[in-house]
Amino acid sequence: MDLLKTYRLVPLEEGDGYIKVLAPRNVDPLTLEELRFGTGKEIIPVFLPEEEFAQKLQEVLAQEEVRIEGEFEEREVKDILYEEETSPAVSFVNQVLIKAVNSGASDVHIEPYESQSTVRIRLDGVLHEYTHIPTSLHEQVVLRIKVLASLNVAERRIPQDGKIAVKVGARHLDIRVSVVPTVFSERVVLRLLEKGGRLLRLEDLGLWEEDLIKLRRLSRKPYGIVLATGPTGAGKSTTLYAMILEIKTPTRNIITIEDPPEYQIEGVSQIQVNPKVGLTFAAGLRAVLRQDPDVIMVGEIRDPETAEIAVQSALTGHLVLSTLHTNDATSAITRLFDLGIEPFLIASALDGVVAQRLVRKVCPHCKEEYRPSKEELLEFGLQEDCTLYKGKGCEHCMGTGYRGRTGIYEVLEVDEEFKKVILRTQDAVELRNFARSRGFKSMLEDGIRKALAGITTLEEVVRAVKVEG
């Protein structure tokens, strides 16, 4: 009798005439009696608080092997920790989600190929192969996910997007679903977002003290534009959210325009763009200006119209926080110029830029020292007697040597002297050289400093940023 799957109790010990099990304090006594009758043994429960038991059950289920036998049946998912797994598709989807949540994954990929399908999960920004499933099960899994996401199960020729709300123990998840047709079958990507997940504050982002002071100073500007730049997935929105938390008070009217809002912030009005009905970033920004805002966060400046309205908003007494896709901080100025903003307007409106990337942190459980090679010393300009760190690989980090992520940053404050240079040139290289002459530190330098401190590795820094020649 499978105590774990059938009764959702965790077996601890079995002996002659008894079975010891972990159970929640609110367990139905009839369940224990039924178990005693079915096994013919005395049941000795070890009670835990409900949340603690759910966490333990989640850990145990995450270690279970995926089973693919059984009959297909469609049922609504509630708390998937306690859902009866009566079909291969239900069992598989639940098992993968439990594994992903337990390991802290951000995405799940289900990829069909000719002979089998591959399931990969993204941990700390890097994809790892989790398991393989036969092509016969793949179709059922896609159907299961489509039903949960309220997608058209009969349509297999065009991409579809949807959402699933599930509960894993005490954790509530919003899952964004993307289904795309491929040569062999439909490919599915699930993006996991935790409802009510803890928002990071500025001090949690991994900034050195001097950069933390700069970013706090920029957050508290009464008006102007502050930009976060970097590629998709670099943590830009997280930085802007942290800045909002820094300044959020009952006396400030803060409104955001996002695509879509990733986290809900109490006391902040959040608007989701919807281009299908004409609610673009630009249209939303115009509407927000009529809502008497003090601080406006625009998810992204994508086009000249949005850029122009954002600059005008900053010049008329609003603090505007937004993101751009540029490689470094000074390139943001060039990008604004390319979007049609005049240099004198950029100089007047722009207060600061933070460029960033995410790097994996060395696993603290298997961290070990090593001496850098001559090539590393030369490439990164390190001292010969320096010490670096790497993870050996252990059960805590799934053998990767890394656990968790942090940011590497460059924070550019646009002061009066820098504004004069912007009026003279919009060339990113010239602007960067001027900033460096005044003590500006690059992301590469920030990354090397974090590698020397044992926070990350040089390999991660090189993966995230270009090494300057």
C-alpha angles and dihedrals in degrees: 000000000000105000093181098053102030102038102017090233123133113233114224106171139353126199141155106313099353145070122199114209139178111238137172116253090244094055114141108253088218089063091058091046092050089050091050090051094046096048099034088225136111111262115220109193122203104202124217131179110270096251093046091049092049090052091050092047090050091053093049094046091049088062093051119109116244111256119204104185123104139065127299117253131165117225135158115260116232115156101355091200089069101031116120109245102218100151135044094241095049090045093049097046092047093047093050093048092049090049092048094049093045093051095044096246120170099200141023120206121198106189124184120214134171100275103021145347124258124217117204131177127204114231120182090345096309126102118235127188110245108174147323128242131193118259090245091063093043093070092051092048092052090048091050092051092046091053092049091048094046092240127152103273092192094055113085102150103072135046117265133194128199147146136245126197112204138163125222106188107299093346121095117203135196107203120197111211125205119184119186128177115239134179093274104029142312118316118216130202121185119198111201118213120175116223111230091010114167111271114223119240123215092264090056096056098082097252120155113242095259092052092044089056091050093050092047089051091051092047091057097052110126092222141352136080126293116187132199112203137189141094125302111292095024094120098255095141090048089056092049091048089052090052090051091051088051093059103026111126135148088254094061126076105215121183128178132199110201143164090241122340106245097196134020115236119200111236095019122102109224124196124195116214117235112186091182090071096034097263098135127158090264095048091045092049091052091051093047091055088064090055095073095246127184096189126025125190115197112194093220140350100226106156142027092259094056091043092052095049091046092053092046089049090053092049092051095058107279129121106231121196118189147144136244132188103239133132098238143001100270092048087067089071091052090048092054089050090050088052089061101262112144116240094242090054092049090050092048098045107033116088103166150343129212116196117193150170132191120239130183118253123232110260107255092211097061101023115143137174126245139172116247119244123248089255091055092047090053098041096049100030094240129166115256094237096052124121126220132190139221138172118253093206125256143170091276093061099032088249094297098112089230133093124178130348139255135185133255113207150185115201117199119192113198104218128173094276092051091049089058090054091050089056089053100043140005094194109129094215094052091045091049093049091051091049091049091051086061097050102274112161122213128224089251091057090047090051094049090050090052091048090053089049090055094246097116139352133259089242090061092047091051090048091053104040139026115256109238115238 
